[in-house]
Structure formats: structure tokens, C-alpha cells
């Protein structure tokens, strides 16, 4: 369901790719390419939080790559609220909220 946590080497690679892309955009005069490079760099440091359904009918908030849930809630709206607080306090971050069937319902980026 969630994404695999990136290693520190992969994050460094993303930062370098972003810097090269941004530089290429500046040199070519492409504002879109320049912006894309900045986005790639920011995503290397982004923490992703997920809200997913559990088999017992509860909802969990989990940080990307964690082996255990950050919190477990009886209702989805409670889990989403907690995840929004966590993501809002840790910028840059991303929140992925999944439906009961495992498909992504919403995605929100902070910072």
C-alpha cells in the first residue's frame, strides 16, 4: 500500500537530480524545468504519512517506512485529523489517505 522508505543514498541522488534539473532549467530558460528541479529536491526530504484501514475495522496512521503504526483510531476522521496534525508539524511532508479498498482517496502536500 505505502511507498518504500528511501535510503539516504537514494535521497542524496534525488537532491542531485533536482539540482541538475533546476540548473538545466535556468540555463535553458525553462521555468517549468527549473520548478521541477526544486520539487525533486524538496521531495528528497519529505516525510510521508499514511492513513489506512486495518483488518479489525480500525484506522491507522503510519509514517513511511515505519514498522509500527504511529496511532490507531476507531474512526477514519479521527485518524485523518491526527495525520494532518503530524504532517503540518513536519514540513516538508505528504499525507496519503486511503479508502477501505486500498485505493488513494486524497493526497496532500505540506511545504
C-alpha positions in Angstrom: 0.0 0.0 0.0 2.5 2.7 1.1 5.8 3.6 -0.5 9.1 2.0 0.4 11.2 4.3 2.5 14.2 5.8 0.6 17.7 5.1 1.8 20.0 8.0 2.5 21.8 7.3 -0.8 18.5 7.5 -2.7 17.7 10.8 -1.1 21.1 12.2 -2.0 20.5 11.0 -5.6 17.2 12.8 -5.6 18.8 16.0 -4.3 21.5 15.9 -7.0 18.9 15.1 -9.7 16.9 18.0 -8.6 19.8 20.4 -8.6 20.8 19.3 -12.1 17.3 19.6 -13.3 16.9 23.1 -11.8 20.2 24.2 -13.3 19.3 22.9 -16.7 16.0 24.9 -16.4 17.9 28.0 -15.5 20.4 27.6 -18.4 17.7 26.8 -20.9 15.3 29.5 -19.7 12.7 26.9 -18.9 10.8 27.9 -15.8 8.9 24.6 -15.8 12.1 22.6 -15.7 13.5 24.8 -13.1 10.4 24.4 -10.9 10.5 20.6 -11.5 14.1 20.5 -10.2 13.1 22.3 -7.0 10.2 19.9 -6.5 12.5 16.9 -6.8 14.9 18.4 -4.3 12.1 19.0 -1.7 10.7 15.5 -2.2 14.0 14.0 -1.0 13.4 15.4 2.5 9.7 14.9 2.6 8.1 12.7 5.3 5.1 10.7 4.1 2.2 9.8 6.5 -0.5 7.4 5.5 -4.0 6.7 6.8 -5.1 3.1 6.1 -7.8 0.7 7.1 -6.8 -2.2 9.3 -8.3 -5.7 9.2 -10.1 -5.2 12.5 -12.0 -2.2 11.2 -9.9 0.5 12.8 -7.7 3.1 11.0 -4.0 3.6 11.5 -1.7 6.5 10.9 1.8 5.4 9.9 5.0 7.2 9.0 6.5 6.0 5.7 9.0 3.1 6.4 7.9 2.6 10.0 7.3 -1.0 11.2 4.6 0.1 13.6 1.6 2.4 13.4 2.0 5.9 14.9 -1.5 5.8 16.2 -4.7 3.7 15.8 -8.2 5.1 15.8 -11.8 3.7 15.8 -12.9 6.2 13.1 -11.3 7.3 9.9 -11.9 11.0 10.5 -10.0 10.8 13.8 -7.0 9.2 12.0 -7.1 11.8 9.3 -7.2 14.6 11.8 -4.2 13.1 13.7 -2.2 12.6 10.4 -2.9 16.2 9.3 -1.5 17.5 12.6 1.6 15.4 12.2 2.2 16.3 8.6 1.5 20.0 9.3 4.1 20.0 12.1 6.8 18.3 9.9 7.3 20.3 6.8 8.0 19.2 4.1 5.6 16.3 4.3 2.9 14.5 2.5 -0.3 12.9 3.6 -1.9 10.0 1.7 -5.4 8.9 2.8 -6.5 5.5 1.6 -10.1 4.2 1.1 -11.2 1.0 2.7 -10.5 -0.8 -0.6 -6.8 0.3 -0.6 -7.0 3.0 -3.3 -5.8 6.5 -2.6 -8.7 8.8 -1.6 -6.7 12.1 -1.1 -3.1 13.3 -1.3 -2.0 16.5 0.4 1.5 18.1 0.5 2.7 20.4 3.2 5.5 22.8 2.5 
